[in-house]
Amino acid sequence: MSKKVMELVDKDLGIKQCKVCGAVKGSCVKNGRAVRGSWQCQYGCVMPARAPITKSEG
Ligand SMILES: [Zn+2]
């Protein structure tokens, strides 16, 4: 299972923003439905599986 990196910021315009790199995608909606693959960042960002636990680093 993979989490979506794109967050819908404007559902009317179908604008999504990558939660990883902040890239914004627009016009991802056709006929009221999200275009296939629109939930993936154009730069191929992926959500980190888990937050690395580091203690006393540095
Ligand atoms: Zn991204």
N, CA, C, O and the ligand as a Tripos MOL2 file, in Angstrom:
@<TRIPOS>MOLECULE
protein
  233   231    59     0     0
PROTEIN
NO_CHARGES

@<TRIPOS>ATOM
      1 N           0.8410   -1.1900    0.0000 N.3       1 MET1
      2 CA          0.0000    0.0000    0.0000 C.3       1 MET1
      3 C           0.8740    1.2360    0.0000 C.2       1 MET1
      4 O           1.8640    1.3240    0.7260 O.2       1 MET1
      5 N           0.4920    2.1720   -0.8170 N.am      2 SER2
      6 CA          1.2740    3.3970   -0.9110 C.3       2 SER2
      7 C           0.3790    4.5950   -0.6860 C.2       2 SER2
      8 O          -0.7540    4.6510   -1.1640 O.2       2 SER2
      9 N           0.9030    5.5330    0.0410 N.am      3 LYS3
     10 CA          0.1270    6.7360    0.3010 C.3       3 LYS3
     11 C           0.2570    7.7100   -0.8510 C.2       3 LYS3
     12 O           1.2740    7.7450   -1.5440 O.2       3 LYS3
     13 N          -0.7680    8.4850   -1.0400 N.am      4 LYS4
     14 CA         -0.7310    9.4880   -2.0920 C.3       4 LYS4
     15 C           0.1090   10.6760   -1.6470 C.2       4 LYS4
     16 O          -0.0440   11.1970   -0.5420 O.2       4 LYS4
     17 N           0.9880   11.0790   -2.5290 N.am      5 VAL5
     18 CA          1.8330   12.2100   -2.1960 C.3       5 VAL5
     19 C           1.1380   13.5160   -2.5440 C.2       5 VAL5
     20 O           1.4610   14.5720   -2.0010 O.2       5 VAL5
     21 N           0.1710   13.4290   -3.4640 N.am      6 MET6
     22 CA         -0.5050   14.6350   -3.8950 C.3       6 MET6
     23 C          -1.6940   14.9420   -2.9990 C.2       6 MET6
     24 O          -2.5060   14.0710   -2.6880 O.2       6 MET6
     25 N          -1.7710   16.1740   -2.6020 N.am      7 GLU7
     26 CA         -2.8830   16.6090   -1.7750 C.3       7 GLU7
     27 C          -3.7600   17.5560   -2.5780 C.2       7 GLU7
     28 O          -3.2720   18.5040   -3.1930 O.2       7 GLU7
     29 N          -5.0510   17.2880   -2.5640 N.am      8 LEU8
     30 CA         -5.9710   18.1240   -3.3210 C.3       8 LEU8
     31 C          -6.1570   19.4630   -2.6110 C.2       8 LEU8
     32 O          -6.6790   19.5230   -1.4970 O.2       8 LEU8
     33 N          -5.7280   20.5230   -3.2670 N.am      9 VAL9
     34 CA         -5.8210   21.8350   -2.6520 C.3       9 VAL9
     35 C          -7.0030   22.6220   -3.2140 C.2       9 VAL9
     36 O          -7.5070   23.5410   -2.5680 O.2       9 VAL9
     37 N          -7.4420   22.2600   -4.4170 N.am     10 ASP10
     38 CA         -8.6100   22.9210   -5.0000 C.3      10 ASP10
     39 C          -9.3920   21.8970   -5.8000 C.2      10 ASP10
     40 O          -9.0520   21.5840   -6.9410 O.2      10 ASP10
     41 N         -10.4350   21.3850   -5.1900 N.am     11 LYS11
     42 CA        -11.1540   20.2910   -5.8390 C.3      11 LYS11
     43 C         -11.9520   20.7690   -7.0320 C.2      11 LYS11
     44 O         -12.2720   19.9810   -7.9210 O.2      11 LYS11
     45 N         -12.2770   22.0480   -7.0630 N.am     12 ASP12
     46 CA        -13.0290   22.5730   -8.1940 C.3      12 ASP12
     47 C         -12.1570   22.6630   -9.4420 C.2      12 ASP12
     48 O         -12.5900   22.3520  -10.5510 O.2      12 ASP12
     49 N         -10.9270   23.0940   -9.2300 N.am     13 LEU13
     50 CA        -10.0160   23.2440  -10.3490 C.3      13 LEU13
     51 C          -9.1530   22.0020  -10.5360 C.2      13 LEU13
     52 O          -8.4360   21.8660  -11.5280 O.2      13 LEU13
     53 N          -9.2370   21.1080   -9.5700 N.am     14 GLY14
     54 CA         -8.4490   19.8910   -9.6680 C.3      14 GLY14
     55 C          -6.9680   20.1430   -9.4770 C.2      14 GLY14
     56 O          -6.1250   19.4900  -10.0910 O.2      14 GLY14
     57 N          -6.6670   21.0970   -8.6170 N.am     15 ILE15
     58 CA         -5.2640   21.4270   -8.3820 C.3      15 ILE15
     59 C          -4.7420   20.6170   -7.2000 C.2      15 ILE15
     60 O          -5.3390   20.5910   -6.1240 O.2      15 ILE15
     61 N          -3.6330   19.9700   -7.4300 N.am     16 LYS16
     62 CA         -3.0310   19.1540   -6.3870 C.3      16 LYS16
     63 C          -1.6150   19.6260   -6.1110 C.2      16 LYS16
     64 O          -0.9160   20.1370   -6.9850 O.2      16 LYS16
     65 N          -1.2200   19.4340   -4.8540 N.am     17 GLN17
     66 CA          0.1250   19.8350   -4.4710 C.3      17 GLN17
     67 C           0.8520   18.6670   -3.8480 C.2      17 GLN17
     68 O           0.2930   17.9260   -3.0390 O.2      17 GLN17
     69 N           2.1080   18.5100   -4.2340 N.am     18 CYS18
     70 CA          2.9080   17.4240   -3.6930 C.3      18 CYS18
     71 C           3.2890   17.7530   -2.2590 C.2      18 CYS18
     72 O           3.7720   18.8440   -1.9560 O.2      18 CYS18
     73 N           3.0580   16.7750   -1.3810 N.am     19 LYS19
     74 CA          3.3570   17.0080    0.0230 C.3      19 LYS19
     75 C           4.8360   16.8300    0.3120 C.2      19 LYS19
     76 O           5.3110   17.1410    1.4040 O.2      19 LYS19
     77 N           5.5560   16.3290   -0.6740 N.am     20 VAL20
     78 CA          6.9820   16.0820   -0.4750 C.3      20 VAL20
     79 C           7.8140   17.2610   -0.9650 C.2      20 VAL20
     80 O           8.6330   17.8060   -0.2240 O.2      20 VAL20
     81 N           7.5970   17.6490   -2.2190 N.am     21 CYS21
     82 CA          8.4230   18.7020   -2.8010 C.3      21 CYS21
     83 C           7.6450   19.9960   -2.9990 C.2      21 CYS21
     84 O           8.2310   21.0390   -3.2910 O.2      21 CYS21
     85 N           6.3220   19.9280   -2.8400 N.am     22 GLY22
     86 CA          5.5370   21.1520   -2.9240 C.3      22 GLY22
     87 C           5.1470   21.5410   -4.3330 C.2      22 GLY22
     88 O           4.5840   22.6150   -4.5480 O.2      22 GLY22
     89 N           5.4380   20.6840   -5.2960 N.am     23 ALA23
     90 CA          5.0810   20.9830   -6.6760 C.3      23 ALA23
     91 C           3.5630   20.9750   -6.8350 C.2      23 ALA23
     92 O           2.8630   20.1510   -6.2480 O.2      23 ALA23
     93 N           3.0810   21.9020   -7.6330 N.am     24 VAL24
     94 CA          1.6470   22.0260   -7.8310 C.3      24 VAL24
     95 C           1.2740   21.5480   -9.2300 C.2      24 VAL24
     96 O           1.8990   21.9120  -10.2260 O.2      24 VAL24
     97 N           0.2420   20.7260   -9.2670 N.am     25 LYS25
     98 CA         -0.2620   20.2660  -10.5490 C.3      25 LYS25
     99 C          -1.6810   20.7680  -10.7290 C.2      25 LYS25
    100 O          -2.4800   20.7590   -9.7930 O.2      25 LYS25
    101 N          -1.9840   21.2020  -11.9310 N.am     26 GLY26
    102 CA         -3.3280   21.6630  -12.2090 C.3      26 GLY26
    103 C          -3.9430   20.9020  -13.3600 C.2      26 GLY26
    104 O          -3.2880   20.0990  -14.0240 O.2      26 GLY26
    105 N          -5.1900   21.1670  -13.5770 N.am     27 SER27
    106 CA         -5.8970   20.5510  -14.7010 C.3      27 SER27
    107 C          -5.7720   19.0310  -14.6830 C.2      27 SER27
    108 O          -5.5090   18.4040  -15.7090 O.2      27 SER27
    109 N          -5.9620   18.4580  -13.5160 N.am     28 CYS28
    110 CA         -5.8450   17.0090  -13.3940 C.3      28 CYS28
    111 C          -7.2240   16.3570  -13.4420 C.2      28 CYS28
    112 O          -7.3680   15.1490  -13.2530 O.2      28 CYS28
    113 N          -8.2220   17.1820  -13.6960 N.am     29 VAL29
    114 CA         -9.5750   16.6510  -13.6650 C.3      29 VAL29
    115 C         -10.2090   16.7470  -15.0440 C.2      29 VAL29
    116 O         -10.1910   17.7920  -15.6940 O.2      29 VAL29
    117 N         -10.7700   15.6200  -15.4660 N.am     30 LYS30
    118 CA        -11.4890   15.6130  -16.7380 C.3      30 LYS30
    119 C         -12.8900   15.0900  -16.4740 C.2      30 LYS30
    120 O         -13.0630   14.0090  -15.9100 O.2      30 LYS30
    121 N         -13.8690   15.8470  -16.8770 N.am     31 ASN31
    122 CA        -15.2590   15.4250  -16.7000 C.3      31 ASN31
    123 C         -15.5660   15.0860  -15.2380 C.2      31 ASN31
    124 O         -16.3290   14.1680  -14.9380 O.2      31 ASN31
    125 N         -14.9490   15.8550  -14.3450 N.am     32 GLY32
    126 CA        -15.2400   15.6540  -12.9330 C.3      32 GLY32
    127 C         -14.5110   14.4820  -12.3150 C.2      32 GLY32
    128 O         -14.6980   14.1830  -11.1350 O.2      32 GLY32
    129 N         -13.6830   13.8170  -13.0970 N.am     33 ARG33
    130 CA        -12.9390   12.6830  -12.5540 C.3      33 ARG33
    131 C         -11.4450   12.9620  -12.6530 C.2      33 ARG33
    132 O         -10.9670   13.5830  -13.6020 O.2      33 ARG33
    133 N         -10.7390   12.4940  -11.6630 N.am     34 ALA34
    134 CA         -9.3030   12.7170  -11.6610 C.3      34 ALA34
    135 C          -8.6520   11.9000  -12.7690 C.2      34 ALA34
    136 O          -8.9600   10.7260  -12.9750 O.2      34 ALA34
    137 N          -7.7500   12.5580  -13.4680 N.am     35 VAL35
    138 CA         -7.0320   11.8610  -14.5340 C.3      35 VAL35
    139 C          -6.1320   10.7900  -13.9330 C.2      35 VAL35
    140 O          -5.5300   10.9800  -12.8770 O.2      35 VAL35
    141 N          -6.0580    9.6810  -14.6190 N.am     36 ARG36
    142 CA         -5.2530    8.5810  -14.1180 C.3      36 ARG36
    143 C          -3.8010    9.0140  -13.9380 C.2      36 ARG36
    144 O          -3.1860    9.6030  -14.8270 O.2      36 ARG36
    145 N          -3.2860    8.7050  -12.7700 N.am     37 GLY37
    146 CA         -1.8920    9.0360  -12.5090 C.3      37 GLY37
    147 C          -1.7040   10.4260  -11.9410 C.2      37 GLY37
    148 O          -0.5810   10.8510  -11.6700 O.2      37 GLY37
    149 N          -2.8180   11.1370  -11.7610 N.am     38 SER38
    150 CA         -2.7050   12.5070  -11.2900 C.3      38 SER38
    151 C          -2.3400   12.5700   -9.8080 C.2      38 SER38
    152 O          -1.9790   13.6240   -9.2850 O.2      38 SER38
    153 N          -2.4420   11.4320   -9.1550 N.am     39 TRP39
    154 CA         -2.0990   11.4060   -7.7320 C.3      39 TRP39
    155 C          -0.6240   11.1080   -7.5100 C.2      39 TRP39
    156 O          -0.1840   10.8670   -6.3860 O.2      39 TRP39
    157 N           0.1350   11.1310   -8.6110 N.am     40 GLN40
    158 CA          1.5670   10.9290   -8.4720 C.3      40 GLN40
    159 C           2.2860   12.2200   -8.8080 C.2      40 GLN40
    160 O           1.9050   12.9350   -9.7340 O.2      40 GLN40
    161 N           3.3190   12.5080   -8.0540 N.am     41 CYS41
    162 CA          4.0720   13.7300   -8.2950 C.3      41 CYS41
    163 C           4.7720   13.6480   -9.6420 C.2      41 CYS41
    164 O           5.2590   12.5910  -10.0440 O.2      41 CYS41
    165 N           4.8130   14.7770  -10.3300 N.am     42 GLN42
    166 CA          5.4650   14.8170  -11.6340 C.3      42 GLN42
    167 C           6.9620   14.5380  -11.5030 C.2      42 GLN42
    168 O           7.6270   14.1980  -12.4820 O.2      42 GLN42
    169 N           7.4740   14.6830  -10.3060 N.am     43 TYR43
    170 CA          8.8940   14.4270  -10.0840 C.3      43 TYR43
    171 C           9.1290   13.0500   -9.4770 C.2      43 TYR43
    172 O          10.2540   12.6850   -9.1370 O.2      43 TYR43
    173 N           8.0460   12.2990   -9.3500 N.am     44 GLY44
    174 CA          8.1850   10.9350   -8.8680 C.3      44 GLY44
    175 C           8.4330   10.8270   -7.3790 C.2      44 GLY44
    176 O           9.0490    9.8690   -6.9130 O.2      44 GLY44
    177 N           7.9570   11.8090   -6.6320 N.am     45 CYS45
    178 CA          8.1400   11.7650   -5.1850 C.3      45 CYS45
    179 C           7.3090   10.6320   -4.5880 C.2      45 CYS45
    180 O           6.2410   10.2920   -5.0970 O.2      45 CYS45
    181 N           7.8090   10.0680   -3.5220 N.am     46 VAL46
    182 CA          7.0700    9.0410   -2.8070 C.3      46 VAL46
    183 C           7.0800    9.3700   -1.3210 C.2      46 VAL46
    184 O           8.0290    9.9450   -0.7880 O.2      46 VAL46
    185 N           6.0020    8.9870   -0.6830 N.am     47 MET47
    186 CA          5.9380    9.2210    0.7500 C.3      47 MET47
    187 C           6.9180    8.2920    1.4590 C.2      47 MET47
    188 O           6.9940    7.1040    1.1450 O.2      47 MET47
    189 N           7.6570    8.8320    2.4040 N.am     48 PRO48
    190 CA          8.5670    7.9750    3.1670 C.3      48 PRO48
    191 C           7.7810    6.9110    3.9180 C.2      48 PRO48
    192 O           6.7490    7.1970    4.5240 O.2      48 PRO48
    193 N           8.2740    5.6980    3.8710 N.am     49 ALA49
    194 CA          7.5640    4.5880    4.4830 C.3      49 ALA49
    195 C           7.3490    4.8460    5.9650 C.2      49 ALA49
    196 O           6.2700    4.6060    6.5050 O.2      49 ALA49
    197 N           8.3650    5.3240    6.5880 N.am     50 ARG50
    198 CA          8.2340    5.6700    8.0000 C.3      50 ARG50
    199 C           9.2670    6.7140    8.3570 C.2      50 ARG50
    200 O          10.3130    6.8210    7.7160 O.2      50 ARG50
    201 N           8.9700    7.4630    9.3650 N.am     51 ALA51
    202 CA          9.8990    8.4920    9.7600 C.3      51 ALA51
    203 C          11.0880    7.8480   10.4630 C.2      51 ALA51
    204 O          10.9310    7.1230   11.4450 O.2      51 ALA51
    205 N          12.2520    8.1220    9.9520 N.am     52 PRO52
    206 CA         13.4550    7.5570   10.5840 C.3      52 PRO52
    207 C          13.6380    8.1000   11.9850 C.2      52 PRO52
    208 O          13.5640    9.3060   12.2240 O.2      52 PRO52
    209 N          13.8760    7.1930   12.8940 N.am     53 ILE53
    210 CA         14.0670    7.6130   14.2840 C.3      53 ILE53
    211 C          15.5560    7.7670   14.5640 C.2      53 ILE53
    212 O          16.3180    6.8010   14.6050 O.2      53 ILE53
    213 N          15.9230    8.9900   14.7500 N.am     54 THR54
    214 CA         17.3320    9.2510   15.0520 C.3      54 THR54
    215 C          17.4200    9.9550   16.3900 C.2      54 THR54
    216 O          16.6860   10.9050   16.6620 O.2      54 THR54
    217 N          18.2880    9.4950   17.1800 N.am     55 LYS55
    218 CA         18.4600   10.1470   18.4740 C.3      55 LYS55
    219 C          19.9290   10.4490   18.7150 C.2      55 LYS55
    220 O          20.8190    9.6560   18.4060 O.2      55 LYS55
    221 N          20.1370   11.5950   19.2650 N.am     56 SER56
    222 CA         21.4870   12.0310   19.6060 C.3      56 SER56
    223 C          22.3890   12.0380   18.3830 C.2      56 SER56
    224 O          23.5760   11.7200   18.4590 O.2      56 SER56
    225 N          21.7960   12.4100   17.2560 N.am     57 GLU57
    226 CA         22.6370   12.4750   16.0590 C.3      57 GLU57
    227 C          23.2700   13.8510   15.9510 C.2      57 GLU57
    228 O          22.5900   14.8650   16.1000 O.2      57 GLU57
    229 N          24.5400   13.8870   15.6980 N.am     58 GLY58
    230 CA         25.2320   15.1480   15.5740 C.3      58 GLY58
    231 C          25.8320   15.4390   16.8730 C.2      58 GLY58
    232 O          26.4850   16.4700   17.0350 O.2      58 GLY58
    233 ZN          6.9490   15.9450   -5.4640 Zn       59 ZN59
@<TRIPOS>BOND
     1     1     2 1
     2     2     3 1
     3     3     4 2
     4     3     5 am
     5     5     6 1
     6     6     7 1
     7     7     8 2
     8     7     9 am
     9     9    10 1
    10    10    11 1
    11    11    12 2
    12    11    13 am
    13    13    14 1
    14    14    15 1
    15    15    16 2
    16    15    17 am
    17    17    18 1
    18    18    19 1
    19    19    20 2
    20    19    21 am
    21    21    22 1
    22    22    23 1
    23    23    24 2
    24    23    25 am
    25    25    26 1
    26    26    27 1
    27    27    28 2
    28    27    29 am
    29    29    30 1
    30    30    31 1
    31    31    32 2
    32    31    33 am
    33    33    34 1
    34    34    35 1
    35    35    36 2
    36    35    37 am
    37    37    38 1
    38    38    39 1
    39    39    40 2
    40    39    41 am
    41    41    42 1
    42    42    43 1
    43    43    44 2
    44    43    45 am
    45    45    46 1
    46    46    47 1
    47    47    48 2
    48    47    49 am
    49    49    50 1
    50    50    51 1
    51    51    52 2
    52    51    53 am
    53    53    54 1
    54    54    55 1
    55    55    56 2
    56    55    57 am
    57    57    58 1
    58    58    59 1
    59    59    60 2
    60    59    61 am
    61    61    62 1
    62    62    63 1
    63    63    64 2
    64    63    65 am
    65    65    66 1
    66    66    67 1
    67    67    68 2
    68    67    69 am
    69    69    70 1
    70    70    71 1
    71    71    72 2
    72    71    73 am
    73    73    74 1
    74    74    75 1
    75    75    76 2
    76    75    77 am
    77    77    78 1
    78    78    79 1
    79    79    80 2
    80    79    81 am
    81    81    82 1
    82    82    83 1
    83    83    84 2
    84    83    85 am
    85    85    86 1
    86    86    87 1
    87    87    88 2
    88    87    89 am
    89    89    90 1
    90    90    91 1
    91    91    92 2
    92    91    93 am
    93    93    94 1
    94    94    95 1
    95    95    96 2
    96    95    97 am
    97    97    98 1
    98    98    99 1
    99    99   100 2
   100    99   101 am
   101   101   102 1
   102   102   103 1
   103   103   104 2
   104   103   105 am
   105   105   106 1
   106   106   107 1
   107   107   108 2
   108   107   109 am
   109   109   110 1
   110   110   111 1
   111   111   112 2
   112   111   113 am
   113   113   114 1
   114   114   115 1
   115   115   116 2
   116   115   117 am
   117   117   118 1
   118   118   119 1
   119   119   120 2
   120   119   121 am
   121   121   122 1
   122   122   123 1
   123   123   124 2
   124   123   125 am
   125   125   126 1
   126   126   127 1
   127   127   128 2
   128   127   129 am
   129   129   130 1
   130   130   131 1
   131   131   132 2
   132   131   133 am
   133   133   134 1
   134   134   135 1
   135   135   136 2
   136   135   137 am
   137   137   138 1
   138   138   139 1
   139   139   140 2
   140   139   141 am
   141   141   142 1
   142   142   143 1
   143   143   144 2
   144   143   145 am
   145   145   146 1
   146   146   147 1
   147   147   148 2
   148   147   149 am
   149   149   150 1
   150   150   151 1
   151   151   152 2
   152   151   153 am
   153   153   154 1
   154   154   155 1
   155   155   156 2
   156   155   157 am
   157   157   158 1
   158   158   159 1
   159   159   160 2
   160   159   161 am
   161   161   162 1
   162   162   163 1
   163   163   164 2
   164   163   165 am
   165   165   166 1
   166   166   167 1
   167   167   168 2
   168   167   169 am
   169   169   170 1
   170   170   171 1
   171   171   172 2
   172   171   173 am
   173   173   174 1
   174   174   175 1
   175   175   176 2
   176   175   177 am
   177   177   178 1
   178   178   179 1
   179   179   180 2
   180   179   181 am
   181   181   182 1
   182   182   183 1
   183   183   184 2
   184   183   185 am
   185   185   186 1
   186   186   187 1
   187   187   188 2
   188   187   189 am
   189   189   190 1
   190   190   191 1
   191   191   192 2
   192   191   193 am
   193   193   194 1
   194   194   195 1
   195   195   196 2
   196   195   197 am
   197   197   198 1
   198   198   199 1
   199   199   200 2
   200   199   201 am
   201   201   202 1
   202   202   203 1
   203   203   204 2
   204   203   205 am
   205   205   206 1
   206   206   207 1
   207   207   208 2
   208   207   209 am
   209   209   210 1
   210   210   211 1
   211   211   212 2
   212   211   213 am
   213   213   214 1
   214   214   215 1
   215   215   216 2
   216   215   217 am
   217   217   218 1
   218   218   219 1
   219   219   220 2
   220   219   221 am
   221   221   222 1
   222   222   223 1
   223   223   224 2
   224   223   225 am
   225   225   226 1
   226   226   227 1
   227   227   228 2
   228   227   229 am
   229   229   230 1
   230   230   231 1
   231   231   232 2
@<TRIPOS>SUBSTRUCTURE
     1 MET1         2 RESIDUE 1 A MET
     2 SER2         6 RESIDUE 1 A SER
     3 LYS3        10 RESIDUE 1 A LYS
     4 LYS4        14 RESIDUE 1 A LYS
     5 VAL5        18 RESIDUE 1 A VAL
     6 MET6        22 RESIDUE 1 A MET
     7 GLU7        26 RESIDUE 1 A GLU
     8 LEU8        30 RESIDUE 1 A LEU
     9 VAL9        34 RESIDUE 1 A VAL
    10 ASP10       38 RESIDUE 1 A ASP
    11 LYS11       42 RESIDUE 1 A LYS
    12 ASP12       46 RESIDUE 1 A ASP
    13 LEU13       50 RESIDUE 1 A LEU
    14 GLY14       54 RESIDUE 1 A GLY
    15 ILE15       58 RESIDUE 1 A ILE
    16 LYS16       62 RESIDUE 1 A LYS
    17 GLN17       66 RESIDUE 1 A GLN
    18 CYS18       70 RESIDUE 1 A CYS
    19 LYS19       74 RESIDUE 1 A LYS
    20 VAL20       78 RESIDUE 1 A VAL
    21 CYS21       82 RESIDUE 1 A CYS
    22 GLY22       86 RESIDUE 1 A GLY
    23 ALA23       90 RESIDUE 1 A ALA
    24 VAL24       94 RESIDUE 1 A VAL
    25 LYS25       98 RESIDUE 1 A LYS
    26 GLY26      102 RESIDUE 1 A GLY
    27 SER27      106 RESIDUE 1 A SER
    28 CYS28      110 RESIDUE 1 A CYS
    29 VAL29      114 RESIDUE 1 A VAL
    30 LYS30      118 RESIDUE 1 A LYS
    31 ASN31      122 RESIDUE 1 A ASN
    32 GLY32      126 RESIDUE 1 A GLY
    33 ARG33      130 RESIDUE 1 A ARG
    34 ALA34      134 RESIDUE 1 A ALA
    35 VAL35      138 RESIDUE 1 A VAL
    36 ARG36      142 RESIDUE 1 A ARG
    37 GLY37      146 RESIDUE 1 A GLY
    38 SER38      150 RESIDUE 1 A SER
    39 TRP39      154 RESIDUE 1 A TRP
    40 GLN40      158 RESIDUE 1 A GLN
    41 CYS41      162 RESIDUE 1 A CYS
    42 GLN42      166 RESIDUE 1 A GLN
    43 TYR43      170 RESIDUE 1 A TYR
    44 GLY44      174 RESIDUE 1 A GLY
    45 CYS45      178 RESIDUE 1 A CYS
    46 VAL46      182 RESIDUE 1 A VAL
    47 MET47      186 RESIDUE 1 A MET
    48 PRO48      190 RESIDUE 1 A PRO
    49 ALA49      194 RESIDUE 1 A ALA
    50 ARG50      198 RESIDUE 1 A ARG
    51 ALA51      202 RESIDUE 1 A ALA
    52 PRO52      206 RESIDUE 1 A PRO
    53 ILE53      210 RESIDUE 1 A ILE
    54 THR54      214 RESIDUE 1 A THR
    55 LYS55      218 RESIDUE 1 A LYS
    56 SER56      222 RESIDUE 1 A SER
    57 GLU57      226 RESIDUE 1 A GLU
    58 GLY58      230 RESIDUE 1 A GLY
    59 ZN59       233 GROUP 0 **** ****
